[in-house]
Amino acid sequence: MNPLQQDNAATLARMHDLDGAIASHATWLARFNRQLICREAASADDLAEDAHARCRFGAWFYSAGQADLAEESSLAAIESAHRSMHDIARHLLVCQAAGESVPGDDYDAFTAIANQFRQLLRRLELDLMGRLGAVDNLTGVWNRQAVNLRLAEEVERVQRTHQPCAVCYADLDDFGRFNEQHGQRLGDAMLKAIAIFFADHLRRYDTIFRIGGEEFLLCLPSTDIIQAGVLIDRLRVSLAAHTFTLERQPLKITASFGVVALEPVFFIDETLERVERAQLIAKTEGGNQVCVWRDEWEKE
């Protein structure tokens, strides 16, 4: 591995850890809001003076996170926002435990700092992605350059943990005709909207790549081939039913999907060939279908 590849692999590892920390924060935030709304008892960790260091994000940040991201200029702002968010959360939980009404202004302050914290983390993610040169300029998702790095990392995880992973190839149906009818500008707008649609309908830890004109690759960690088939068929149905409003025009589109398991016995290029072949089967069967490739392919 040459120095550039080593730097890219290290950056990718940082991004993976950051993704996990962000997902943990989202889980904590959902639990905190449930505690307030349902008036559930607060945990000892959330009421502690050092609550910001006890949550899973804080545990990562104060152990490996600061060291891994030491050169990032946004770290001080992230730490400050995270600490303030937990301080206000503790204040709100104390008010609730005392039987007092939760002050609306204080909850608004919590919401504002939580949003600021999320934006800072998103900006850091984008900075790291930009450093890899792995961002698709049109859609903002990862590009083909990042595929091998990300899948290599996932292959290592599959070998180490024996947890499954699935890969999905998605190709928009009749996109050439769409561009002919509506023009390239609306075509580009549709590609952006598709990337957002996938992100909204997949899980926080799934990864989206744009690997061609109208082609996307989805990496689905901790998902076996049966679960992936169900997940992607649900995505297919949701996409077919969705109406996109682009430049005030209501537009619809479908996609064909191929799904394979990410198996360490195959080289990454072989996995990509297999998943593209599965997608082509779905396409030749009429489109708007999912082909799950096991020992023998099958349509969902």
C-alpha positions in Angstrom: 0.0 0.0 0.0 1.5 3.3 -1.1 1.5 6.5 1.2 -1.6 7.9 -0.6 -3.5 4.7 -0.1 -2.5 4.6 3.5 -3.7 8.1 4.0 -7.0 7.3 2.3 -7.5 4.2 4.4 -6.8 6.1 7.6 -9.3 8.8 6.6 -11.9 6.2 5.7 -11.4 4.6 9.1 -11.9 7.9 10.8 -15.1 8.4 8.8 -16.3 5.0 9.8 -15.7 5.7 13.5 -17.3 9.1 13.2 -20.4 7.6 11.5 -20.8 5.2 14.4 -20.5 8.0 16.9 -23.1 10.1 15.0 -25.5 7.1 15.0 -25.0 6.7 18.7 -25.8 10.4 19.2 -29.0 10.1 17.2 -30.0 7.1 19.4 -29.3 9.2 22.6 -31.3 12.1 21.3 -34.3 10.0 20.5 -34.1 8.5 24.0 -33.8 11.9 25.6 -36.9 13.2 23.8 -38.8 10.1 24.8 -37.9 10.7 28.4 -39.2 14.3 28.3 -42.4 13.5 26.4 -43.3 10.4 28.3 -42.0 11.6 31.6 -39.7 8.6 32.1 -37.0 8.5 34.8 -33.7 9.9 33.6 -30.6 7.7 33.7 -27.8 8.4 36.2 -25.4 9.1 33.3 -27.7 11.8 31.9 -27.9 13.5 35.3 -24.2 13.4 36.0 -22.0 16.6 35.8 -19.9 14.8 33.2 -22.8 13.5 31.2 -21.1 14.7 28.0 -18.3 12.2 28.6 -20.6 9.3 29.5 -22.7 9.0 26.4 -21.4 6.8 23.6 -20.4 9.8 21.5 -18.5 11.3 24.4 -16.8 8.0 25.2 -15.5 7.8 21.7 -14.6 11.4 21.4 -12.5 11.5 24.6 -10.8 8.2 23.9 -9.9 7.7 20.2 -11.9 10.6 18.6 -9.8 13.5 19.6 -6.5 11.7 18.8 -7.8 10.5 15.4 -9.1 14.0 14.4 -6.5 16.1 16.2 -5.7 18.2 13.1 -9.4 19.2 12.5 -10.1 22.8 13.3 -13.7 22.2 14.1 -13.0 19.9 17.1 -13.2 22.6 19.7 -16.5 23.8 18.4 -17.8 20.2 18.4 -16.7 19.6 21.9 -18.3 22.9 23.2 -21.6 22.2 21.5 -21.7 18.7 22.7 -21.0 19.7 26.3 -23.6 22.5 26.2 -26.2 20.1 24.8 -25.7 17.8 27.7 -25.7 20.6 30.2 -29.1 21.9 29.0 -30.4 18.3 28.7 -29.5 17.7 32.4 -31.2 21.0 33.4 -34.4 19.9 31.6 -34.4 16.5 33.2 -33.9 17.9 36.6 -36.9 20.2 36.1 -39.0 17.3 35.1 -37.8 15.1 38.0 -38.8 18.0 40.4 -42.3 18.0 39.0 -41.8 21.4 37.3 -42.9 22.3 33.8 -40.1 22.1 31.3 -39.4 25.7 30.2 -40.2 26.2 26.5 -37.3 28.6 26.0 -34.9 26.2 27.6 -36.1 23.4 25.3 -35.7 25.7 22.3 -32.2 26.3 23.4 -31.5 22.6 23.6 -33.0 22.0 20.1 -30.8 24.8 18.7 -27.6 23.5 20.2 -28.4 19.9 19.2 -29.0 21.1 15.6 -25.7 23.1 15.7 -23.9 20.0 17.0 -25.4 17.9 14.2 -24.4 20.4 11.5 -20.8 20.6 12.9 -20.5 16.8 12.6 -22.0 16.8 9.1 -19.5 19.5 8.0 -16.6 17.4 9.5 -17.9 14.4 7.5 -17.9 16.4 4.3 -14.4 17.7 5.0 -13.1 14.2 5.4 -15.0 13.0 2.3 -13.5 15.9 0.3 -10.0 15.0 1.5 -10.5 11.5 -0.1 -11.6 13.1 -3.3 -14.4 10.6 -3.0 -17.5 12.9 -3.2 -19.8 12.9 -6.2 -20.0 16.6 -7.0 -23.6 16.4 -8.3 -25.3 14.4 -5.5 -23.0 14.8 -2.5 -22.8 11.0 -1.9 -19.6 9.0 -2.3 -18.3 8.3 -5.8 -16.8 5.2 -7.4 -13.3 6.0 -6.1 -14.5 5.3 -2.6 -16.1 2.0 -3.4 -13.1 -0.3 -3.1 -11.9 1.4 0.1 -15.3 1.1 1.8 -16.0 -2.4 0.7 -12.4 -3.5 1.7 -13.1 -2.2 5.1 -16.4 -4.0 5.3 -14.9 -7.3 4.1 -12.4 -7.0 7.0 -15.3 -6.5 9.4 -17.2 -9.5 8.0 -14.1 -11.7 8.5 -13.4 -10.4 12.0 -17.0 -10.4 13.4 -18.7 -12.9 11.2 -21.5 -10.4 10.8 -23.1 -10.3 7.3 -23.1 -7.5 4.8 -25.0 -7.1 1.6 -24.3 -4.9 -1.5 -27.0 -3.5 -3.8 -26.7 -2.1 -7.3 -29.5 0.3 -8.3 -30.0 1.6 -11.9 -32.8 4.0 -12.7 -35.1 2.7 -15.3 -35.4 4.5 -18.7 -33.3 7.4 -17.5 -32.1 8.2 -21.0 -35.7 8.7 -22.1 -36.3 10.8 -18.9 -33.4 13.1 -20.0 -34.8 13.3 -23.6 -38.2 14.3 -22.3 -37.3 16.7 -19.6 -33.7 17.8 -20.3 -30.4 17.3 -18.6 -31.1 20.0 -15.9 -34.1 18.1 -14.7 -32.2 14.9 -15.1 -29.5 16.2 -12.8 -32.2 17.4 -10.3 -33.7 13.9 -10.3 -30.3 12.3 -9.5 -29.9 14.7 -6.6 -33.4 13.9 -5.4 -32.7 10.1 -5.7 -29.6 10.3 -3.6 -31.7 12.2 -0.9 -34.5 9.7 -1.2 -32.1 6.7 -0.7 -30.6 8.4 2.3 -34.0 9.1 3.8 -35.2 5.5 3.3 -32.0 3.6 4.3 -30.4 3.4 7.7 -27.9 5.8 9.1 -25.0 3.4 8.8 -25.7 2.3 5.3 -23.5 3.8 2.6 -24.6 5.3 -0.8 -22.3 5.6 -3.8 -23.0 7.1 -7.2 -20.9 4.9 -9.5 -22.2 6.0 -12.9 -24.6 8.3 -14.7 -27.8 6.9 -13.2 -26.2 4.0 -11.2 -25.9 3.8 -7.4 -24.3 1.2 -5.2 -25.6 0.7 -1.6 -23.6 -1.0 1.1 -25.8 -2.6 3.8 -23.7 -3.7 6.9 -25.0 -6.2 9.4 -27.6 -7.4 6.9 -27.9 -10.9 5.5 -29.1 -11.6 2.0 -32.7 -12.3 3.0 -33.0 -9.1 5.1 -31.4 -7.2 2.2 -33.9 -8.5 -0.2 -36.8 -7.4 2.0 -35.2 -4.0 2.7 -34.4 -3.2 -1.0 -37.8 -4.4 -2.2 -39.4 -2.0 0.3 -37.1 0.7 -1.1 -38.2 -0.2 -4.6 -41.9 0.0 -3.8 -41.5 3.3 -2.0 -39.5 4.8 -4.9 -42.1 3.7 -7.5 -44.9 5.2 -5.4 -43.1 8.5 -4.8 -43.8 11.7 -6.7 -40.8 14.0 -7.0 -41.6 17.7 -7.4 -38.8 19.2 -9.5 -39.1 22.8 -10.8 -42.8 22.6 -10.0 -43.3 19.4 -12.1 -44.6 16.2 -10.5 -42.3 13.4 -11.8 -42.0 9.7 -11.1 -39.3 7.2 -11.7 -38.5 3.5 -10.9 -35.3 1.6 -10.6 -34.0 -2.0 -11.0 -32.0 -3.5 -8.1 -29.5 -6.3 -7.8 -28.5 -7.6 -4.4 -25.6 -9.9 -3.4 -23.9 -10.9 -0.1 -20.5 -9.4 0.5 -18.4 -12.6 0.8 -14.7 -12.5 1.6 -14.1 -15.5 -0.7 -14.7 -13.1 -3.7 -12.5 -10.2 -4.7 -14.2 -6.9 -4.5 -14.2 -6.6 -8.3 -15.9 -10.0 -8.5 -18.6 -8.8 -6.0 -19.2 -5.8 -8.1 -19.5 -7.9 -11.3 -22.0 -10.2 -9.5 -24.2 -7.4 -8.2 -24.2 -5.6 -11.5 -25.2 -8.9 -13.2 -28.1 -9.3 -10.7 -29.3 -5.8 -11.5 -29.1 -6.5 -15.3 -31.4 -9.5 -14.7 -33.9 -7.3 -12.9 -33.7 -4.8 -15.8 -34.2 -7.4 -18.5 -37.2 -8.8 -16.7 -39.0 -5.5 -17.2 -37.4 -3.2 -14.7 -38.8 -2.0 -11.3 -37.7 -5.3 -9.8 -35.2 -6.7 -7.3 -33.0 -9.6 -8.2 -31.4 -11.3 -5.2 -28.3 -13.3 -6.2 -27.8 -16.4 -4.0 -26.5 -19.7 -5.5 -29.2 -19.0 -8.1 -30.7 -15.6 -8.8 -34.3 -14.9 -7.9 -36.7 -12.0 -8.3 -38.4 -10.5 -5.3 
